[in-house]
């Protein structure tokens, strides 16, 4: 099992939401995270986040990837990156 890093994101309404980072990658100059809403050894939902920060932002700014073709492409990459890590990903 891989070591998961916990991050806390704030919604537009100011609510704090915790996610656990399963993997991160950089593609075409963009940073992406695959995160889950559950901790180690628990089943949970996976999400792919894109870093949309500007240079002047003090903190990283992420948004959920919602474009179906982008999600499909990134899912394939993250599946390969996590192969052999003990993390099982299902669509």
QUIBELUR-V852060 format. One record per pair of residues at least 24 apart in sequence whose C-alpha atoms are under 10 Angstrom apart, sorted by the first residue. I is the first residue (numbers start at 1). J is the second residue. D is the distance in Angstrom with one decimal. If there is no record, write none. Layout:
I_J_D + I_J_D
This chain:
1_40_8.2 + 1_41_8.5 + 1_84_8.9 + 1_85_5.6 + 1_86_4.9 + 1_87_6.7 + 2_40_8.7 + 2_82_8.9 + 2_84_9.7 + 2_85_6.0 + 2_86_7.2 + 2_87_7.7 + 3_40_8.2 + 3_85_9.8 + 4_35_9.2 + 4_36_9.6 + 4_39_7.8 + 4_40_7.2 + 5_35_9.3 + 5_39_9.5 + 6_35_9.1 + 6_36_9.5 + 6_37_9.6 + 6_38_9.9 + 6_39_8.5 + 7_35_9.1 + 9_60_9.4 + 9_61_8.7 + 9_62_8.2 + 9_63_10.0 + 10_61_9.5 + 10_62_9.7 + 11_63_9.9 + 19_46_9.3 + 19_47_9.2 + 20_46_9.4 + 21_46_9.6 + 21_47_9.7 + 21_48_9.8 + 22_46_8.9 + 22_47_9.9 + 22_78_9.1 + 22_81_9.9 + 22_82_8.1 + 22_85_9.7 + 22_87_8.3 + 23_48_9.6 + 23_78_7.1 + 23_79_9.7 + 23_81_7.5 + 23_82_7.3 + 24_48_9.4 + 24_49_9.4 + 24_50_9.9 + 24_78_8.1 + 24_81_8.9 + 25_50_10.0 + 25_74_9.5 + 25_77_8.8 + 25_78_8.1 + 25_81_8.8 + 26_50_9.7 + 26_51_9.8 + 27_74_9.2 + 27_77_9.7 + 31_62_9.4 + 32_62_8.7 + 32_63_9.7 + 32_64_9.7 + 32_65_9.1 + 32_74_8.6 + 32_78_9.6 + 33_62_9.0 + 33_64_9.6 + 33_65_10.0 + 33_74_9.8 + 33_78_8.9 + 34_74_9.1 + 34_75_8.7 + 34_78_7.2 + 34_79_9.9 + 40_87_9.5 + 41_86_9.8 + 41_87_9.0 + 43_88_9.4 + 43_89_9.8 + 44_89_9.8 + 45_89_9.3 + 45_90_9.4 + 45_91_9.7 + 46_89_8.0 + 46_90_8.9 + 46_91_9.1 + 47_71_9.4 + 47_75_9.5 + 48_74_7.9 + 48_75_8.0 + 48_78_9.2
